[in-house]
């Protein structure tokens, strides 16, 4: 079906095409109503059922739309292979993230902890001052923050729309819809509240600046092409005008807004602080779903709106990818905090993924999507393990205190080692297949120097991953060693899912690669 025909869809067909997004937004609104009218004792189980059920239903809707290539909502939403693949990936990792958000039992096995430690990662009352009497009373009363469920679902809805946006205004709306809930969620940590609130403020301020760049870029591109439609911008660029400077400046400004969201250098400064300060379930959510959605938007901008400007934007992306890989890999070596180390690891992986974008081919597109799938499950599993290492004050992220962890909890340490090996790109893990795919696509696209830098940075990254494995298995425990709590069914399912996907995609990757290859075609 052509794009022109798709604009004449009946309302029922239109709603069917955007069903995954409508389901998620509808469930989010239902969650708000639950917060407003349901008894406090029922909010948690109802929100959990709504969240998991809504995300699962949205994933089924994505599967049912497989093979669809059309547009909806007056051409503002594109439903094609990359959209559906990335939406499915976002929904799967979001289900895992919601399970971590719902965790309420990870404190049960710490006898030295107060009994209220079973309330999870979020503050019982967001409006209370950290350490105040009001907060202590809310904690004693057993109040749990259940607003996090609808906020998370609103963020997921925006993420589903982001890579599907077929014009710049829709893309900006999607950007704000998923960013605003994340600003709030970052400041709701139960422990280390001031650090969490500082992280939320930094994320909000820098995110506002990046949004301003994005809007200014939209204005420049509209002034150049006379439209915000991606296909219209591509047509104007192909014909050319006397105001090409508007095209180049607009592209650069839009790229700033998108590169900020994926944490590419030099727009990465928020990543370590926010990842460290945010509640760990939200950190895992941002590190996976946000990155997937933002890369989907980057792919749509450069592959749909600017395919004929390849020679102009490719040098820019080369420089960003090289800087991102080098800075992320080298600075990660110096980190002494587990969450900050994983944050710089995420920055390095952003550079690796950008090598697939630079390829500017169907092979690069499919390799990028596969990498996002593999990286997403490994990352959410890694942060789930981090949430289990605790003492009486909460999670323990100091690397030195992880010494000897493998001797006291060999299974948990072994699973975490698996995720680290996947990040390093060791064979028989999903990370190796992902890196091989994007590097091969980049080499075929003429970016061999970029691949060489990527391989060298992967070697540097392997050092700090192996350092953690050596610390866990071959170093004597410290005197104040933390306890690895017995994971509940929720956290266990997330860790098991992450480990299973990491191994399956490393040993039998071809089915997933085939799906990504079949999906690698945008509507243009």
C-alpha distance (Angstrom), angle and dihedral (degrees) to the residues before:
residue distance angle dihedral
X1 . . .
X2 3.81 . .
X3 3.77 124.3 .
X4 3.81 89.6 -113.3
X5 3.79 92.1 55.6
X6 3.76 91.4 45.1
X7 3.80 90.5 60.0
X8 3.80 88.4 65.4
X9 3.81 95.9 56.6
X10 3.76 120.0 140.0
X11 3.83 114.5 -110.1
X12 3.81 91.9 -105.5
X13 3.81 91.7 55.2
X14 3.81 90.7 45.2
X15 3.79 91.4 53.5
X16 3.79 90.8 45.7
X17 3.79 91.6 55.6
X18 3.80 92.3 53.9
X19 3.82 95.0 35.5
X20 3.83 95.6 120.0
X21 3.80 91.5 57.0
X22 3.80 93.9 42.5
X23 3.80 91.3 51.2
X24 3.81 93.1 51.7
X25 3.80 94.2 45.4
X26 3.80 90.8 45.4
X27 3.79 92.0 52.0
X28 3.81 89.8 47.0
X29 3.81 90.4 54.7
X30 3.80 89.5 47.5
X31 3.81 87.7 52.9
X32 3.80 90.0 54.8
X33 3.82 89.6 52.4
X34 3.80 90.1 49.8
X35 3.80 89.3 53.8
X36 3.78 90.3 50.2
X37 3.81 101.4 45.2
X38 3.82 112.8 13.2
X39 3.81 120.5 95.5
X40 3.78 112.5 -99.8
X41 3.81 92.4 -115.5
X42 3.81 91.6 58.5
X43 3.78 99.9 43.9
X44 3.80 98.7 84.4
X45 3.85 98.4 50.7
X46 3.80 92.6 40.7
X47 3.81 92.9 48.4
X48 3.79 91.5 47.9
X49 3.81 92.9 51.0
X50 3.80 91.5 45.1
X51 3.79 93.1 48.2
X52 3.79 98.8 47.2
X53 3.81 93.5 36.8
X54 3.80 93.3 48.8
X55 3.80 94.1 48.5
X56 3.80 91.3 46.5
X57 3.83 91.2 49.6
X58 3.81 90.2 49.1
X59 3.81 90.1 51.4
X60 3.81 90.3 52.1
X61 3.81 88.3 51.6
X62 3.82 89.7 52.7
X63 3.80 90.8 51.1
X64 3.81 90.7 50.1
X65 3.81 89.7 53.3
X66 3.82 92.6 53.9
X67 3.80 111.4 137.3
X68 3.82 93.8 21.0
X69 3.79 117.4 138.2
X70 3.76 111.3 -178.9
X71 3.78 145.4 103.0
X72 3.78 129.8 -113.5
X73 3.78 141.2 -172.5
X74 3.80 95.1 44.1
X75 3.77 91.8 -45.9
X76 3.79 96.4 -55.7
X77 3.82 95.1 112.6
X78 3.81 123.5 53.5
X79 3.79 119.0 -155.2
X80 3.79 108.3 -164.3
X81 3.78 141.2 125.1
X82 3.83 99.1 -70.8
X83 3.80 91.6 44.0
X84 3.80 94.0 53.4
X85 3.81 95.2 41.5
X86 3.79 92.8 50.9
X87 3.80 93.3 41.8
X88 3.79 90.1 52.9
X89 3.80 90.9 49.1
X90 3.82 92.0 48.4
X91 3.80 91.4 50.7
X92 3.80 94.0 49.2
X93 3.80 95.1 49.9
X94 3.81 89.6 42.1
X95 3.80 90.4 56.9
X96 3.80 88.4 54.6
X97 3.82 91.0 46.6
X98 3.82 92.1 50.1
X99 3.80 89.4 52.3
X100 3.81 88.0 56.3
X101 3.81 90.8 46.1
X102 3.80 88.5 53.1
X103 3.82 93.5 51.7
X104 3.80 109.7 124.7
X105 3.80 103.8 154.1
X106 3.81 108.3 59.6
X107 3.78 92.8 104.4
X108 3.77 97.5 57.9
X109 3.80 96.9 95.5
X110 3.78 97.8 51.5
X111 3.80 106.3 92.4
X112 3.79 92.5 -175.9
X113 3.81 91.1 57.0
X114 3.79 124.1 87.8
X115 3.75 114.9 -99.3
X116 3.79 92.2 -113.4
X117 3.81 90.2 67.5
X118 3.79 86.4 96.4
X119 3.81 89.8 77.5
X120 3.79 92.0 88.3
X121 3.79 135.5 -134.8
X122 3.81 100.0 -37.7
X123 3.78 132.2 82.8
X124 3.82 114.1 -104.3
X125 3.81 91.2 -132.5
X126 3.78 120.7 22.2
X127 3.81 94.8 -165.1
X128 3.81 94.8 57.6
X129 3.80 122.6 96.8
X130 3.84 112.5 -108.5
X131 3.79 110.1 -95.2
X132 3.81 93.5 6.9
X133 3.79 127.2 137.7
X134 3.80 89.6 -109.0
X135 3.77 91.3 57.1
X136 3.80 92.1 47.3
X137 3.80 91.3 50.8
X138 3.80 91.5 48.7
X139 3.79 89.7 50.8
X140 3.81 93.1 49.6
X141 3.80 90.1 48.6
X142 3.81 89.7 57.7
X143 3.80 94.6 -119.9
X144 3.81 112.5 169.7
X145 3.78 126.8 -161.1
X146 3.80 104.4 -118.6
X147 3.81 96.5 161.0
X148 3.79 85.8 86.1
X149 3.82 90.3 78.4
X150 3.84 98.7 61.8
X151 3.82 90.1 38.6
X152 3.79 89.9 54.3
X153 3.79 91.7 47.5
X154 3.80 92.6 50.4
X155 3.81 87.5 52.3
X156 3.81 90.6 50.1
X157 3.81 90.4 50.5
X158 3.78 91.2 54.3
X159 3.79 90.7 47.1
X160 3.80 90.9 53.6
X161 3.79 90.4 52.9
X162 3.81 95.7 44.7
X163 3.84 99.5 72.8
X164 3.82 90.4 36.5
X165 3.81 95.0 55.9
X166 3.77 112.2 122.0
X167 3.78 96.3 -173.2
X168 3.78 133.9 39.1
X169 3.80 97.3 -114.6
X170 3.80 92.4 54.9
X171 3.79 88.4 47.3
X172 3.80 91.2 53.2
X173 3.81 92.2 48.9
X174 3.81 89.9 50.5
X175 3.82 89.9 48.5
X176 3.80 92.0 55.7
X177 3.80 94.6 41.4
X178 3.79 92.9 59.9
X179 3.82 96.7 33.6
X180 3.80 99.4 55.3
X181 3.83 95.9 56.9
X182 3.80 89.7 47.4
X183 3.80 91.4 54.8
X184 3.80 88.5 56.9
X185 3.80 96.1 42.2
X186 3.81 92.5 53.0
X187 3.81 91.0 62.2
X188 3.82 97.8 52.0
X189 3.80 101.5 81.6
X190 3.79 113.0 141.4
X191 3.80 94.5 -148.4
X192 3.82 123.6 46.5
X193 3.79 91.1 15.8
X194 3.79 96.1 175.7
X195 3.81 91.3 53.6
X196 3.79 88.9 48.8
X197 3.79 93.4 49.6
X198 3.79 90.5 47.3
X199 3.81 89.1 52.9
X200 3.81 90.9 50.1
X201 3.80 91.9 50.2
X202 3.81 93.2 48.9
X203 3.79 91.2 47.6
X204 3.79 91.8 48.5
X205 3.80 95.7 48.4
X206 3.78 96.3 44.7
X207 3.80 90.8 41.2
X208 3.81 89.8 53.7
X209 3.80 90.3 52.7
X210 3.80 91.6 49.0
X211 3.81 90.5 49.4
X212 3.80 89.2 51.9
X213 3.81 90.2 53.6
X214 3.80 89.0 48.7
X215 3.82 93.3 51.7
X216 3.80 92.0 46.2
X217 3.81 88.4 51.7
X218 3.80 90.3 51.2
X219 3.81 89.2 53.3
X220 3.81 91.3 51.0
X221 3.80 93.1 48.8
X222 3.80 91.4 46.7
X223 3.78 89.9 50.8
X224 3.79 89.0 51.7
X225 3.81 100.9 43.8
X226 3.81 102.8 22.4
X227 3.81 89.4 -128.7
X228 3.79 139.8 67.1
X229 3.81 92.4 -145.5
X230 3.81 110.3 116.0
X231 3.80 94.1 -137.0
X232 3.80 89.9 48.3
X233 3.81 90.9 52.9
X234 3.82 89.1 50.1
X235 3.83 90.8 51.6
X236 3.80 92.2 49.4
X237 3.80 91.7 48.4
X238 3.80 91.3 49.5
X239 3.80 92.4 52.3
X240 3.81 94.0 40.5
X241 3.80 130.0 -148.5
X242 3.78 139.0 -150.2
X243 3.81 90.1 -98.4
X244 3.77 100.8 65.2
X245 3.79 88.9 138.6
X246 3.82 87.7 71.5
X247 3.80 89.2 55.4
X248 3.80 94.3 50.2
X249 3.80 94.9 43.1
X250 3.81 92.2 45.2
X251 3.80 91.4 49.5
X252 3.80 91.3 50.4
X253 3.82 93.2 49.7
X254 3.81 93.9 47.1
X255 3.80 88.6 47.8
X256 3.82 90.0 54.3
X257 3.80 90.8 56.9
X258 3.80 92.9 48.4
X259 3.80 96.9 41.5
X260 3.80 88.6 52.9
X261 3.79 90.1 59.0
X262 3.81 93.5 52.1
X263 3.82 91.9 44.3
X264 3.79 98.6 -118.5
X265 3.81 120.2 167.7
X266 3.04 126.6 -70.2
X267 3.81 89.0 24.4
X268 3.79 95.2 52.2
X269 3.81 103.9 93.2
X270 3.81 93.9 105.5
X271 3.80 95.4 54.8
X272 3.85 102.1 77.7
X273 3.82 95.4 42.3
X274 3.80 95.2 44.9
X275 3.80 94.7 43.6
X276 3.81 89.8 50.1
X277 3.81 97.0 45.1
X278 3.81 102.0 38.9
X279 3.82 121.3 86.6
X280 3.81 106.5 -86.6
X281 3.84 94.3 -116.4
X282 3.80 88.9 55.3
X283 3.79 91.1 45.6
X284 3.80 89.6 55.2
X285 3.80 90.1 47.1
X286 3.81 93.4 51.2
X287 3.79 93.6 43.2
X288 3.79 91.5 55.4
X289 3.80 116.8 21.5
X290 3.80 96.2 34.5
X291 3.80 92.1 49.6
X292 3.81 92.1 48.4
X293 3.81 93.2 49.4
X294 3.81 94.0 45.3
X295 3.79 93.3 49.2
X296 3.79 88.5 49.6
X297 3.81 88.8 57.1
X298 3.82 91.5 46.1
X299 3.79 90.5 52.5
X300 3.80 92.0 48.8
X301 3.82 93.1 48.9
X302 3.81 96.3 48.8
X303 3.80 99.2 33.7
X304 3.83 99.1 40.4
X305 3.81 108.2 24.3
X306 3.82 99.5 31.6
X307 3.81 109.2 26.9
X308 3.80 92.1 126.5
X309 3.82 92.5 50.4
X310 3.78 91.9 62.8
X311 3.81 94.6 123.4
X312 3.81 90.2 53.4
X313 3.81 102.6 46.5
X314 3.81 98.2 34.5
X315 3.86 95.6 74.1
X316 3.81 89.0 50.2
X317 3.80 91.6 52.3
X318 3.81 91.2 44.6
X319 3.79 90.6 57.8
X320 3.80 93.9 44.8
X321 3.82 92.8 47.8
X322 3.82 93.4 49.5
X323 3.80 93.7 47.0
X324 3.79 91.7 46.1
X325 3.80 94.5 51.3
X326 3.81 93.6 45.6
X327 3.81 97.8 44.7
X328 3.80 94.6 42.5
X329 3.81 94.1 48.5
X330 3.80 98.4 42.9
X331 3.80 99.2 41.7
X332 3.82 91.5 47.0
X333 3.82 88.6 64.0
X334 3.81 90.5 63.7
X335 3.81 97.1 51.1
X336 3.80 122.4 113.5
X337 3.82 96.8 -177.0
X338 3.81 119.9 78.3
X339 3.80 96.1 -142.0
X340 3.80 92.4 47.4
X341 3.80 90.1 48.5
X342 3.80 90.0 52.5
X343 3.81 88.4 46.8
X344 3.81 92.6 57.1
X345 3.79 88.0 42.9
X346 3.80 87.3 56.8
X347 3.81 89.3 51.6
X348 3.80 90.8 52.3
X349 3.81 90.7 49.3
X350 3.79 89.1 52.3
X351 3.79 87.1 60.8
X352 3.80 91.6 49.2
X353 3.81 91.0 51.1
X354 3.80 90.9 48.9
X355 3.81 88.8 61.6
X356 3.79 87.0 66.1
X357 3.81 90.8 49.9
X358 3.81 90.6 51.0
X359 3.81 90.3 56.8
X360 3.84 88.2 73.3
X361 3.80 93.4 -160.0
X362 3.77 139.8 103.2
X363 3.80 87.8 -100.1
X364 3.80 90.4 54.4
X365 3.79 91.1 47.2
X366 3.82 94.4 51.0
X367 3.82 92.1 43.4
X368 3.80 91.3 51.3
X369 3.79 92.2 50.4
X370 3.80 92.0 48.4
X371 3.81 90.9 48.7
X372 3.82 90.4 52.4
X373 3.80 90.4 51.0
X374 3.81 93.5 49.3
X375 3.80 95.3 42.3
X376 3.80 92.9 47.5
X377 3.79 96.6 59.6
X378 3.80 94.6 41.8
X379 3.78 91.4 50.7
X380 3.78 97.8 47.9
X381 3.81 88.8 48.5
X382 3.80 92.3 50.0
X383 3.80 93.3 52.2
X384 3.80 90.1 46.7
X385 3.81 88.1 58.8
X386 3.82 91.1 47.6
X387 3.81 89.3 56.1
X388 3.83 90.1 60.0
X389 3.81 97.9 58.4
X390 3.81 103.6 88.3
X391 3.74 148.2 149.5
X392 3.80 131.8 -170.9
X393 3.81 90.7 -69.9
X394 3.81 95.8 52.0
X395 3.80 132.2 -102.4
X396 3.79 118.4 13.3
X397 3.79 113.1 -142.2
X398 3.81 100.4 162.8
X399 3.78 106.0 116.6
X400 3.81 93.9 -145.6
X401 3.80 91.0 61.8
X402 3.80 91.9 55.9
X403 3.82 88.7 71.1
X404 3.79 111.9 127.7
X405 3.79 93.4 9.6
X406 3.80 90.8 134.2
X407 3.81 91.6 59.0
X408 3.79 94.4 53.5
X409 3.83 98.8 36.4
X410 3.80 107.0 18.1
X411 3.80 96.4 168.7
X412 3.81 95.8 51.8
X413 3.80 91.2 43.4
X414 3.81 91.2 48.9
X415 3.80 91.9 51.9
X416 3.80 91.1 48.3
X417 3.81 89.1 49.2
X418 3.81 88.1 53.7
X419 3.80 90.6 55.7
X420 3.81 91.2 47.6
X421 3.81 91.1 50.5
X422 3.80 88.9 50.9
X423 3.82 90.0 52.2
X424 3.80 88.5 50.3
X425 3.80 91.1 52.3
X426 3.80 97.3 -118.5
X427 3.85 114.8 170.8
X428 3.82 118.9 -95.1
X429 3.81 90.3 36.7
X430 3.79 129.3 94.8
X431 3.81 90.6 -115.4
X432 3.80 92.3 64.9
X433 3.80 92.8 51.9
X434 3.81 91.6 46.1
X435 3.80 94.5 50.7
X436 3.78 92.6 43.7
X437 3.81 90.6 51.7
X438 3.82 96.5 50.3
X439 3.80 93.8 41.4
X440 3.81 91.9 50.0
X441 3.81 91.4 48.7
X442 3.80 91.1 49.0
X443 3.81 92.2 48.1
X444 3.81 91.0 50.2
X445 3.80 87.6 50.9
X446 3.79 92.4 56.0
X447 3.82 98.1 -100.0
X448 3.81 97.0 120.8
X449 3.86 93.9 139.3
X450 3.79 88.6 54.4
X451 3.80 90.1 52.3
X452 3.81 91.0 50.8
X453 3.81 90.4 53.4
X454 3.80 89.0 47.8
X455 3.81 92.9 52.7
X456 3.81 91.8 48.7
X457 3.79 92.1 48.6
X458 3.80 89.6 48.4
X459 3.81 88.2 56.3
X460 3.81 90.5 51.4
X461 3.80 90.6 47.7
X462 3.79 91.2 50.7
X463 3.82 88.2 62.4
X464 3.79 96.6 62.5
X465 3.80 92.9 41.1
X466 3.80 91.6 52.3
X467 3.81 89.2 44.5
X468 3.81 89.7 62.3
X469 3.82 91.6 47.7
X470 3.81 90.4 51.3
X471 3.80 89.5 47.7
X472 3.80 92.2 53.0
X473 3.81 99.4 44.2
X474 3.82 107.9 23.8
X475 3.81 104.9 35.2
X476 3.78 128.1 82.2
X477 3.82 115.4 -110.2
X478 3.81 118.5 -103.1
X479 3.79 122.3 -118.2
X480 3.81 93.8 -107.7
X481 3.79 94.3 44.6
X482 3.81 114.1 165.4
X483 3.78 125.2 -122.5
X484 3.79 123.6 -111.7
X485 3.78 103.2 -137.5
X486 3.78 120.6 -141.6
X487 3.81 104.7 -101.1
X488 3.78 119.2 -122.9
X489 3.79 122.2 -128.1
X490 3.81 90.6 -89.8
X491 3.78 97.1 54.7
X492 3.81 92.3 37.0
X493 3.80 90.5 56.3
X494 3.81 91.3 51.1
X495 3.80 93.2 49.2
X496 3.79 92.0 44.5
X497 3.81 92.2 48.6
X498 3.79 92.3 48.5
X499 3.79 93.5 47.8
X500 3.79 92.8 44.8
X501 3.81 94.6 50.9
X502 3.82 90.9 44.4
X503 3.80 91.1 55.5
X504 3.81 97.2 39.0
X505 3.80 93.6 50.2
X506 3.79 89.2 46.8
X507 3.81 96.8 49.2
X508 3.83 102.0 29.6
X509 3.82 105.9 20.6
X510 3.79 98.8 145.8
X511 3.84 99.1 90.5
X512 3.80 91.4 52.6
X513 3.81 91.2 43.8
X514 3.81 89.7 51.4
X515 3.80 91.4 51.5
X516 3.80 90.3 49.5
X517 3.81 91.5 48.7
X518 3.80 92.3 50.4
X519 3.80 89.8 48.3
X520 3.81 95.0 49.6
X521 3.79 98.8 102.5
X522 3.80 125.4 97.2
X523 3.79 126.2 -156.3
X524 3.78 104.4 -110.5
